[in-house]
Amino acid sequence: MSAVGGSHLISFNPEELRFQFELEKQTFCNLKVLNNTEHHVAFKVKTTSPKKYFVRPNSGVVHPRDSCIIRVTLQAQREYPPDMQCKDKFLLQSTIVPQNTDVDDLPPDTFNKESGKSIEECKLRVVYISPSSAQGNSEDEGWRSSPQSIDTNPTVQGLKEDRDSAVRQTQQLQLELDMLKRRRHRKSDPGFSFTAAMFVGLIGIMFGLLLNLSLSSPSTE
């Protein structure tokens, strides 16, 4: 789960903006802002690199105990930053406003500290992720969420080996059965019971199917 940051007035999630960085491609990150109070709270988003990012909405009013989603878009870049490190920062300002205030009604000095209003500020850093790193993290999370995976569960792994062995035995029995059928047609082995050979082959096939079903059944542990 992503970490949560914030102040007395608002909480936001995640606490840092993570962008999957690819050349000549836009990418975005959603920021959820939650009003922690029983008041109407106005917010404003600022950044140290306004030409690189597109923020919508960059300001707004959140009703008591309500939330909103801010989408921050990283514009397409023509070159990679050194060592994929980013020094860009975002500032999320918030302040209490009168009830039923609309964003279009906010005075120009709403987020001006010199006006004497109480303004809370939260800083967010920016992290760039390469596509290969993002894929690796996704795979790691998948393994953690599936501890009973076939490759990591000893019991299921043993069943898999037994099944493979049964399949090989069944294939061998089928080959021998074909040979017996050819012998029977040539009448070179009249004393052997073809019915008995069929019975042995069917037992091998049924054994393999039963092991296959036990492997595919979900674990109850």
N, C-alpha and C positions, 0 to 999 in steps of 0.2 A: 504494500500500500504506500502511496506517495506521502511524504511528510507534509505536515500542516504548519504554517506559520501565521503570524498575525499580531494584532495588538488588542487593546481593550475593546475597541469599537468593532473591528472586523477580523475575520480569519480568512486565510486564502490557502489554496491547495492546487498545485504543489508549491513548495517553498522556493524552488528555483525553476527557471524556464529552460527546458531541454529541447534542442532542435536537432533533428537528424539532418546533418549537413551534406548536401550534394551540390556540385557546381552547376550553375545555370538552372537551378530549380528552387522554386519557393517551397517553404515548409512552415508549419505553424505549431503553436502550442496553446492549449486552452488553460485559462486560469480561472478557477472558481472562487468567487468572493462571497463570503457569508456575513450578514449583519448580526452581530452578537447581542444587540441591545433591543430595547423596546422603542427606540427612536428611529426617525428617518436619518439615514447616513449617506452623505455624498462622498464620492471617491473621484480621484483623478490619477491617471497613469502618466508618468514622465520617464524618459530614457536619455542616456548619455549619447545615443546614436540615433536620432530621430529619422535620418535618411535611410537607415537600414531596415527599420521595422514599421509595420503598419498595424495600428492598435484600434480595435473596434469592439465595444465603445471605449474611447479613451477617458470618458468621464460619465458619471451617472448618479442616480439616487437609488439606494436599496431600501426597501420597506423593512419594518421591524421583523427580525427573525427570518427574513427572506434571503435569497441569494441571486447571483447573476453570473453569467459566463463571459469572460473577456477573451477574445481571440487575438493572439499576438502572432503576426506573420513576419517571418524573416524573408526579405526580398532576395531574389536570385543573385548569387554572388559569382564573380568571375575568377576568383582565386581563393585558395585555401589559406586560412590564417596560420601563422607560425605555430607548429606543434598542435594544431587544432585547439589552441587556447583562445578564449574570448574574454576581453576585459570590459565588455559592455555591462551596464547596470540599469536596473529599472527601479523607479521609486513609486510606491503606491501611497497616496495621501488620502486621508479620510477625516471627516468632521461631521458633527451633528447639525442638521438643518431643520427648519420648521416643518411641522406635519403637512403632508400632501404637497411638498415642494417638488416641482418637476425639474428635470435637468436643464430645460431651456430657461427656467426662472432663476437659475443660480447667478448671483452677482459676480462680477469680474474678480472681486477680491475674496471670493469664498475660501481659497486655499492660500491666502496671503497671511503669513504669520504676523506681519506688522499691523494687521487690522485688529489684533488682540484676541482673535478666535483661537480656540484650542484645536490644533491640527496634529493629528497623529501620522507618523510616517513609517513605512516598512520598506526595506531594501530587498531586491531580488537580484541574484546573479544569473548570468547566462552560461549555459553549458552546451557545447557542440558535440554531437555524437556522429561518428562515421557510420555508414551503412553496415559495414562488417561487424562493428562493435555492437550495434543495435540487434543484429541477428544473433550474435553470440549470447547477449543478455537474455533474449527471448527463449533460446534453447535452454539456458541454465534454469530459467524460471519454470520451464516445462518439466525438467527433471525433478525439481524440488516439489512440484505439485503432483507428481506421479511416482511416489516412492515404490509402488507395486509394479513398476514397469517390468516387462518380460526379461530384459537384459540385466536388471538389477535385483530381481527377486530370486533367491536360490531355489525355492521350491518349484516355482514355475519354470526356471531354467532346467531343472532336473526332468520335469515332465516333457519339456521340449526335446531333450536328448533322447528320452525313452520313445517319444513319438517318432523321431527321425530314425531310430534303430528299428522300430516296428515297420516303418515304411520300407526300409531297405530289405528287411526280412520278407515282407510281402512281395516286393518286386522279385526277390530271388525265388520265392515259391511259385510265382507266376511263370518265371522262366522255366523252372523245372516242370511245371504243369504242361507248358507248351511242348517241351521235349517228350513228355510221356504221351501226349496226344499224338505226336508224330510217330512215336514207337508203336502205339496201338494201331495206327493206320497201317503201318508196315507189318504188323503182327509179329514183331520180333520179340515181344515180351508178353506172351499170352497169360502168364501166371499173375500178372499185376492187376489189381482192381482199379479201374478208372474211377469208379465212384469214391473209393477211399482217397484218391489223389484230389478229387474235387473237394472233398470234405476238409482235407488239410489246408488247401488253398483258401477256402472260405473262412476257416478259423483265423488264419493270418490276417485276412482283410478286415474281419470284424474287430480283431485286437487293435489294429491300427486306427480304425474309426473311433473306438472307445477312448483311446488315449488322446486323439485329436479333440474329441468333445470335452474331455476333462481339462485340456489346456485352454480351450477357448472359453470355458465357463468362468464368470467373474468371481474373484476371491471374496469370501465372506469375512475375512479378518479385518 
